[in-house]
Amino acid sequence: MVIWLLGISGSGKTTLAKKLKKQFDKEHKKSYIIDGDLIRDFFDRDLGYSKDDRTANIKRVLICAKVLEENGIIPIVANISPFQELRDFARNKFKNYIEIYLKRDIQTIINKDFVYSDTNVIGVDMEFDEPTNPDLIIDTSKKSINESLNEVLKVINENK
């Protein structure tokens, strides 16, 4: 099983991933969070934020998730994942891929002083492809972290 949390910066991916990891730990399920920024850091930030560089970084995330999945560890991916073609690729590569779209209005994030000072920001400078077939959509501006977690756990249980 691969849990893929996607959405624009500030939508709550990492927060929800950490909450889900704690739940899996309580249930004695092996899991690991793969955050796109952690992958960038591991490779000494050798990639920028162009579409090609973002694609390359997501491919790095994909192979990490594949290795974990094949070794009985549940990857919890927290990644913007702005490109539908890569999400389709992921759905075809994993045995049990659960895609969860954390939807949040960009203006809400900007109004909360989330830093959008870089260029090539998804949702501002670069387009974010709305997911065409996520297993779950959570509006994180309307749901608490616990409500979001409960929805994710319900979808996971339905996809066992």
C-alpha positions, 0 to 999 in steps of 0.5 A: 500500500502507498498513501500519496498525499498531494496538494499545493504548499501549505495544504497540510500534507506533512502535518497529515502525514505525521499524524497518519504515521503516529496512527500506524505506529500505534497499530504496529504497522511499519510506515515511513514518511517520504517528503519531497523536500527531504528528498531534495535535501538528501540530494543537496538540492541539486534540482530547481523548481522548473517543471523538468526538475520537479518531475525528476524529484517526483521520480526520485520519490516514486522509486523510494516509495516503490522500494519501501512498498516492496519491503513491507513498509507503507510509504506515506508520501507528502508531495505537491505532485502537481502533474497528472501524468506522474500521478497516473504513472504512480497509480499504474506502478503500485499494487495498492495506491491511495491518492489523497488530494488535500485541497486548499484555496491558494488565497487562504494560504497566502492570507495566512502569511504562508511564504510564497517568495520563490519563483515557479511556485505551484498554484501561483507561477506554475499550474497545478493539475487538479487530480482527475481520480483521487481516492479522497479529496479533503478540503483542509480549510474546512476539516480539522486534522483529526477529521482529515485523519479519520477520513484517510483511515476510512479510505485505507480500510476500504482499500485493504 
